[in-house]
Amino acid sequence: MSNASLSSHFKPAVAWTKTDRAEFPYVAEVNGQNWQIRLNDFPEEKLYTLLVQGQVVGSFDDWPSHWQRV
């Protein structure tokens, strides 16, 4: 996916729920879709990858300030 698509996913405020899975530590439901955060092999790769409905949207290092980890 393009960076434009990733940045559009950064716009909504999202409340992330912690999981017990090390590779996928956070999940959320946004507009009926399952969102997941995957931890990557940092620093060789970006720190996080966003997946929506199991599809990679993009990878990033900086957690958006309006995304809450609960």
ChimeraX commands (.cxc) that place a marker at each C-alpha (Angstrom):
marker #1 position 0.00,0.00,0.00 radius 0.5
marker #1 position 1.08,3.57,-0.50 radius 0.5
marker #1 position 2.20,6.02,2.15 radius 0.5
marker #1 position -0.93,8.04,1.35 radius 0.5
marker #1 position -3.05,5.07,2.37 radius 0.5
marker #1 position -1.07,4.63,5.58 radius 0.5
marker #1 position -1.39,8.31,6.48 radius 0.5
marker #1 position -5.15,8.19,5.92 radius 0.5
marker #1 position -5.31,5.39,8.49 radius 0.5
marker #1 position -3.50,7.66,10.97 radius 0.5
marker #1 position -6.37,10.20,10.92 radius 0.5
marker #1 position -9.01,8.54,13.14 radius 0.5
marker #1 position -8.56,8.34,16.90 radius 0.5
marker #1 position -8.13,4.65,17.69 radius 0.5
marker #1 position -8.33,2.90,21.06 radius 0.5
marker #1 position -5.96,-0.07,20.86 radius 0.5
marker #1 position -6.43,-3.09,23.14 radius 0.5
marker #1 position -3.35,-4.95,24.38 radius 0.5
marker #1 position -3.16,-8.64,23.48 radius 0.5
marker #1 position -1.03,-11.46,24.89 radius 0.5
marker #1 position 0.65,-12.01,21.50 radius 0.5
marker #1 position 4.21,-10.66,21.29 radius 0.5
marker #1 position 4.23,-10.26,17.50 radius 0.5
marker #1 position 0.77,-8.59,17.41 radius 0.5
marker #1 position 0.57,-6.68,20.71 radius 0.5
marker #1 position -2.42,-4.43,19.85 radius 0.5
marker #1 position -5.78,-4.84,18.13 radius 0.5
marker #1 position -8.69,-2.49,17.49 radius 0.5
marker #1 position -12.01,-2.45,15.68 radius 0.5
marker #1 position -12.41,0.59,13.44 radius 0.5
marker #1 position -15.60,1.02,11.40 radius 0.5
marker #1 position -16.27,-2.72,11.64 radius 0.5
marker #1 position -12.78,-3.66,10.47 radius 0.5
marker #1 position -10.15,-5.56,12.42 radius 0.5
marker #1 position -6.93,-3.57,12.78 radius 0.5
marker #1 position -3.70,-5.08,14.15 radius 0.5
marker #1 position -0.28,-3.74,15.00 radius 0.5
marker #1 position 2.67,-6.02,14.28 radius 0.5
marker #1 position 6.07,-5.47,15.88 radius 0.5
marker #1 position 8.91,-5.73,13.39 radius 0.5
marker #1 position 12.64,-6.46,13.58 radius 0.5
marker #1 position 13.67,-2.96,14.67 radius 0.5
marker #1 position 16.05,-1.22,13.85 radius 0.5
marker #1 position 16.56,-3.12,10.58 radius 0.5
marker #1 position 12.86,-2.49,9.78 radius 0.5
marker #1 position 10.32,0.10,10.81 radius 0.5
marker #1 position 9.12,-0.54,14.37 radius 0.5
marker #1 position 5.43,-1.18,13.61 radius 0.5
marker #1 position 3.27,-2.47,10.75 radius 0.5
marker #1 position -0.46,-1.72,10.51 radius 0.5
marker #1 position -2.67,-4.51,9.18 radius 0.5
marker #1 position -6.34,-4.00,8.33 radius 0.5
marker #1 position -8.43,-7.13,7.82 radius 0.5
marker #1 position -5.15,-9.09,7.69 radius 0.5
marker #1 position -3.70,-6.98,4.85 radius 0.5
marker #1 position -0.55,-4.89,5.33 radius 0.5
marker #1 position -1.29,-1.18,5.04 radius 0.5
marker #1 position 2.22,0.06,5.81 radius 0.5
marker #1 position 5.03,0.31,8.34 radius 0.5
marker #1 position 5.97,3.20,10.60 radius 0.5
marker #1 position 8.13,4.18,13.57 radius 0.5
marker #1 position 6.21,6.95,15.33 radius 0.5
marker #1 position 2.95,6.08,17.12 radius 0.5
marker #1 position 0.27,8.68,16.27 radius 0.5
marker #1 position -0.40,10.85,19.33 radius 0.5
marker #1 position -4.20,10.42,19.14 radius 0.5
marker #1 position -3.99,6.60,19.08 radius 0.5
marker #1 position -4.48,5.35,22.63 radius 0.5
marker #1 position -3.04,2.10,23.95 radius 0.5
marker #1 position -5.45,0.78,26.60 radius 0.5
marker link #1:1,2 radius 0.2
marker link #1:2,3 radius 0.2
marker link #1:3,4 radius 0.2
marker link #1:4,5 radius 0.2
marker link #1:5,6 radius 0.2
marker link #1:6,7 radius 0.2
marker link #1:7,8 radius 0.2
marker link #1:8,9 radius 0.2
marker link #1:9,10 radius 0.2
marker link #1:10,11 radius 0.2
marker link #1:11,12 radius 0.2
marker link #1:12,13 radius 0.2
marker link #1:13,14 radius 0.2
marker link #1:14,15 radius 0.2
marker link #1:15,16 radius 0.2
marker link #1:16,17 radius 0.2
marker link #1:17,18 radius 0.2
marker link #1:18,19 radius 0.2
marker link #1:19,20 radius 0.2
marker link #1:20,21 radius 0.2
marker link #1:21,22 radius 0.2
marker link #1:22,23 radius 0.2
marker link #1:23,24 radius 0.2
marker link #1:24,25 radius 0.2
marker link #1:25,26 radius 0.2
marker link #1:26,27 radius 0.2
marker link #1:27,28 radius 0.2
marker link #1:28,29 radius 0.2
marker link #1:29,30 radius 0.2
marker link #1:30,31 radius 0.2
marker link #1:31,32 radius 0.2
marker link #1:32,33 radius 0.2
marker link #1:33,34 radius 0.2
marker link #1:34,35 radius 0.2
marker link #1:35,36 radius 0.2
marker link #1:36,37 radius 0.2
marker link #1:37,38 radius 0.2
marker link #1:38,39 radius 0.2
marker link #1:39,40 radius 0.2
marker link #1:40,41 radius 0.2
marker link #1:41,42 radius 0.2
marker link #1:42,43 radius 0.2
marker link #1:43,44 radius 0.2
marker link #1:44,45 radius 0.2
marker link #1:45,46 radius 0.2
marker link #1:46,47 radius 0.2
marker link #1:47,48 radius 0.2
marker link #1:48,49 radius 0.2
marker link #1:49,50 radius 0.2
marker link #1:50,51 radius 0.2
marker link #1:51,52 radius 0.2
marker link #1:52,53 radius 0.2
marker link #1:53,54 radius 0.2
marker link #1:54,55 radius 0.2
marker link #1:55,56 radius 0.2
marker link #1:56,57 radius 0.2
marker link #1:57,58 radius 0.2
marker link #1:58,59 radius 0.2
marker link #1:59,60 radius 0.2
marker link #1:60,61 radius 0.2
marker link #1:61,62 radius 0.2
marker link #1:62,63 radius 0.2
marker link #1:63,64 radius 0.2
marker link #1:64,65 radius 0.2
marker link #1:65,66 radius 0.2
marker link #1:66,67 radius 0.2
marker link #1:67,68 radius 0.2
marker link #1:68,69 radius 0.2
marker link #1:69,70 radius 0.2
view
